[in-house]
Amino acid sequence: MKNEPPKRKIVSSRHLATTGGWPLSEFEFGLIVAYNGFSRWVSRCMAASGYPSLSTLEILVLHNINHRERGKRLSDVCFMLNIEDAHTVNYAIKKLVKQGLVVGGKSGKEMLYSTTPEGVELCTKYRDVREQCLIESLSADGDELSEIAATLRTLSGIYDQAARAASSL
């Protein structure tokens, strides 16, 4: 058996990688590059679907509103995407409405948003490009991805709790 060199730890900010904090710093660096890669992918996939001008947030909001084919309140979209700044989501919705991809309608005192036929068609085109370019090249199996997703959701809760704690300092 060969003596292998020690595994190199890759972090984005060495000053944050304290003795006990190395693993979290490694994870955060992975999260940073994964998020930026994901954002780039979402934008390019949407451009290939015919809408190159949509931002990452607008794309995520469009897909969330299209999800399960039922109207969503602004607060529903913010909650599902874990976005605290409702004004950014509201602005994204207004842009999607202006482009004819989403429509709003009153239900009592609440405004519910849903995708227009054009919005549904765009989400379908996006799915087709996603299948062709991403799904076919994916090597991880479904169970492994489900475990990673569960871990990310758990860590999301830990980061949210830490944010609340930091707000009280």
Steps between C-alpha positions, in 0.01 A plus 500: 500500500638838402529790736251744365545870562253650747177623350521870432229710662357762267333799662399841370615696805789359703434747781159334556643148511576472869617176655148361534361693205692344210226257392236774501733732306553227243124450474439874464753525219330208326165670551629827354637342183197268468259793531688703240517200266129436555416865429703493181331173396148630569566814297652313206226238504235772491687679220501174301126480568447839337513754787858624544397811695360333812706518820564197718245620755237556230559149368469345846184701569349397165561131570364534854182671380459230234550224762189281546294725270331699776507866592766624740504799731813713519556364851472140370775561245724672757445217749571221252815666366608605853526865398461758774492809276149482357556815295757321279252218431220752443718683246580170325128419483423843354762444229356155423150648477628772267654233274171308489633192682306545824159647577358620830142468615314596815363232729321687775754745635799304373680513168574159353751455220501226240679432175342597172493250213821669377656453844404133507643452151826668604529275807446199272773619260730554797428144620585365154834685489569386858433138406727523196792689653498423871310183585669288232846594632421450869697216654361499857211269573166624630550374857833680530351826373205464741742463792697806390175698466390396851837607640476837325150557642625413849794737465262768374314479831826522695608808301155658554528441875851645504371806310230551766764468773730749324209744468458502876865589573 
